[in-house]
Amino acid sequence: MVFNTLTFFAFFAVVLALHAMPFSWTTRKVNLLIASYVFYAAWNPPFIVLLWISTIVDWFAAQGLVRAERTSSRRAWMLLSVVVNLGMLLYFKYGGFLLQNFTVVMNALGVAYKPPPVDIVLPVGISFYTFATLSYTFDIYLRRALPARNFLDYALFVTFFPHLVAGPIMRPTELVPQFETPRRANLSQFGFGLGLITLGLFNKVVLADTLLSGAVERIFDRGRAPGLLDAWTGTLAFSGQIFCDFAGYSTTAIGVALCLGFYMPDNFRFPYAAVGFSDFWRRWHITLSSWLRDYLYIPLGGNRHGAARTVLALMITMLLGGLWHGANWTFVIWGGLHGTYLVAERTLRTRFSGYRPGALGLLCFGILTYALVNLTWVFFRAKDFSTAWQVLRGMTGFNGAAKPILATVYIASTAAVVGTILATHCYMRNRTLESVIARTPPALLAVSLGLMVFAIVISQGEGNAFIYFQF
Amino acid sequence: MTTALAITIVLTGIWEWHWRDFGAVPGYRMDDALWARQRRRIDEGEGDATVLIGSSRTLFDTQLPVWQQASGRRPIELSLVGNSPLFVLEDLAKDPQFTGRLVVGVTPDLFFSGFAYKQGLLRFYRKESPSQRVSKILSMRLFEPWLAFYDEDFALFTVLRRLPWPDRPGVGPAFDVHKIEISEADRNTYLWSKVVTDASYQALVRSIWAQSIHMPPPPGTKPGDAERTADEQITRAAAAVARLKERGVSVVFVREPSAGEFVDHEKRDFPRASTWDVLLQKTQAPGIHYEDFPELQGFDIPDWSHLSHESAIRYTAALYSIIETNYPPANGSRW
């Protein structure tokens, strides 16, 4: 089920009503669990089995980890979880990709191998919930957390519908304790939750789908070589679209959880105001970057074993992080570029450790960061390398004779929306949404919310799936 | 929150009033979900029904209530605006549950060029999720019959796109089809009265059709390509019709009337002798061409392509009578 559909609103109204009933806390949690399964099954019912497999295997793996005394037994339980979760992920998400690459390699070796046609449907959200369940097992294996006291709390942690299909990627320590005591939103939380839902849907329906997607599709999906203006417009539009789409989802998810009385962590902190790439990754998809840091980068050695090992750990983490987004080499390049940026930044910071930029320097570094991030978005959005090179050639002025593609309306809407996003991110760089809202007159807030809902209504979005659903 | 809600309601009310003042009336959205609902009727026990496929002319000109009055049963409307119906014909040919009667509308520049951008519709119909189905049901109950502005043509970006933006040198004018229809819950559709009564809107619609008529062929088109494409479409249609006939399905092709620059274009670029006549000969199926029947001529065609609602009602009655009289279904049922 997608947040920006009528089905979701009907579903959410029923869930809120059930959650407000004077049932016992256990009954209300069972309601939430059933609702979460309905939420998932509303997309493709049979795939709920995968969710159950992931849930049950990690529950028993965690129990085994607690009981096991020998290191080898603990490792075996941990490996069971890894094999089952990553096995499902490998088959459903990377099966076709692996087969395709295997075929290329075989053919290159002179073996005429033709694979049977495969049509594997990617279960929505599998990358998110496998990471969530894996973090449960890892935390217990690493003795960072105790197992959930009962299966219901644990199953609800895995399945809780606000974060289930596109994050934020929750840790057991963030959510399981919240299920231990009865929760219901007070009026203030409920109002703030509804405000976040409005803001999230405005980002998704109005900005991403209505005002930015057209320019992106015309540049990346039509096969025509863009000139300088068109290539940059398409790429900047995508930078806005991917942010509004994904941050829109996260904001809505946080709002939905808050309306039920639960807290979820921020997933974005105005990333386009980042100065440098380590700053960017502290602001973009925060729950994924912290997951990769804790369960991949640090176990690979992190920065504790010298410069070379740090670079290696960083590059492996970012390359795998890229691959996590999709089964395509373009995503690996995207991750590789970010890894390279991080390594370069780290090297420069070490070499010029005494340098402290002034305001103008910060602005220049901020602009440079945003420009380089945009280069990576080309690989993220392009469905193949030829499209990516075509757009990059346009961005660097090498498609000199290219005919104009975008009509004025697309350039104007991209300039207006992306300009507003950048201005907002700069203003909010060292602020929080909560602090700004607290200082804003209530009348202005009401007018803003009213206008956003009106814009959502007249945009007439058609329930387009969120981009991150495919990851 | 209350103030925000009040602002939303007031602004939405003003927006609705604006579009009603423009002449809009509520109607059902002709989206993939509505088509899938009708297509599923065949799977859910109505496989012996009369099914209409074709392009917008079949959709606008054939009025389901009139057909129902004449035959006693309402047909299933699966025609698609701006698309050749060939892929739907092939899909029905492959579906053993469909054993009824099939009317295939032929709009020459769509059918014989094979132009179809909606093939993804079949995948949608097969894979539509429970959530998508429920959303459509809610939309059809709560919004579509009541709100005139709830129409793709009045959506925010469409409105923005149609503002008088300065032209960008080198970017040609977009082929921007405007709203011309009103649809009901079972896809019964007719021409919007604004196209009939508002001269400037009618001129706008005609100018859009003229733009499509005079559009240059795609780059790389070689002499003879159009004829080869037409032959391919006819061959595919013949195979599908043969498969349908094996199951006892009666098939009739219908060429609906057109006028003005449209009919000139069709006669010039898709001559009857090398398209329509060949189609009937190769499929061995009956066909009704409006030029052959005086009772199918003389209607009001405000935009050169679609009959006015009043004409469509009379046209449907005449068409049904011709089909029922001349080509009664083999199994003794009624069209």
Boltz contact constraints between the chains, C-beta under 6 A:
constraints:
  - contact:
      token1: [A, 1]
      token2: [B, 131]
      max_distance: 6.0
  - contact:
      token1: [A, 5]
      token2: [B, 135]
      max_distance: 6.0
  - contact:
      token1: [A, 6]
      token2: [B, 135]
      max_distance: 6.0
  - contact:
      token1: [A, 6]
      token2: [B, 138]
      max_distance: 6.0
  - contact:
      token1: [A, 6]
      token2: [B, 139]
      max_distance: 6.0
  - contact:
      token1: [A, 7]
      token2: [B, 131]
      max_distance: 6.0
  - contact:
      token1: [A, 7]
      token2: [B, 134]
      max_distance: 6.0
  - contact:
      token1: [A, 7]
      token2: [B, 135]
      max_distance: 6.0
  - contact:
      token1: [A, 42]
      token2: [B, 130]
      max_distance: 6.0
  - contact:
      token1: [A, 42]
      token2: [B, 131]
      max_distance: 6.0
  - contact:
      token1: [A, 43]
      token2: [B, 129]
      max_distance: 6.0
  - contact:
      token1: [A, 191]
      token2: [B, 1]
      max_distance: 6.0
  - contact:
      token1: [A, 210]
      token2: [B, 156]
      max_distance: 6.0
  - contact:
      token1: [A, 210]
      token2: [B, 157]
      max_distance: 6.0
  - contact:
      token1: [A, 403]
      token2: [B, 170]
      max_distance: 6.0
  - contact:
      token1: [A, 404]
      token2: [B, 168]
      max_distance: 6.0
  - contact:
      token1: [A, 404]
      token2: [B, 170]
      max_distance: 6.0
  - contact:
      token1: [A, 404]
      token2: [B, 171]
      max_distance: 6.0
  - contact:
      token1: [A, 407]
      token2: [B, 168]
      max_distance: 6.0
  - contact:
      token1: [A, 407]
      token2: [B, 171]
      max_distance: 6.0
  - contact:
      token1: [A, 408]
      token2: [B, 165]
      max_distance: 6.0
  - contact:
      token1: [A, 408]
      token2: [B, 166]
      max_distance: 6.0
  - contact:
      token1: [A, 408]
      token2: [B, 168]
      max_distance: 6.0
  - contact:
      token1: [A, 409]
      token2: [B, 161]
      max_distance: 6.0
  - contact:
      token1: [A, 409]
      token2: [B, 165]
      max_distance: 6.0
  - contact:
      token1: [A, 446]
      token2: [B, 3]
      max_distance: 6.0
  - contact:
      token1: [A, 446]
      token2: [B, 4]
      max_distance: 6.0
  - contact:
      token1: [A, 449]
      token2: [B, 4]
      max_distance: 6.0
  - contact:
      token1: [A, 450]
      token2: [B, 4]
      max_distance: 6.0
  - contact:
      token1: [A, 450]
      token2: [B, 7]
      max_distance: 6.0
  - contact:
      token1: [A, 450]
      token2: [B, 8]
      max_distance: 6.0
  - contact:
      token1: [A, 453]
      token2: [B, 8]
      max_distance: 6.0
  - contact:
      token1: [A, 454]
      token2: [B, 8]
      max_distance: 6.0
  - contact:
      token1: [A, 454]
      token2: [B, 11]
      max_distance: 6.0
  - contact:
      token1: [A, 457]
      token2: [B, 12]
      max_distance: 6.0
  - contact:
      token1: [A, 458]
      token2: [B, 15]
      max_distance: 6.0
  - contact:
      token1: [A, 458]
      token2: [B, 156]
      max_distance: 6.0
  - contact:
      token1: [A, 459]
      token2: [B, 156]
      max_distance: 6.0
  - contact:
      token1: [A, 460]
      token2: [B, 155]
      max_distance: 6.0
  - contact:
      token1: [A, 463]
      token2: [B, 135]
      max_distance: 6.0
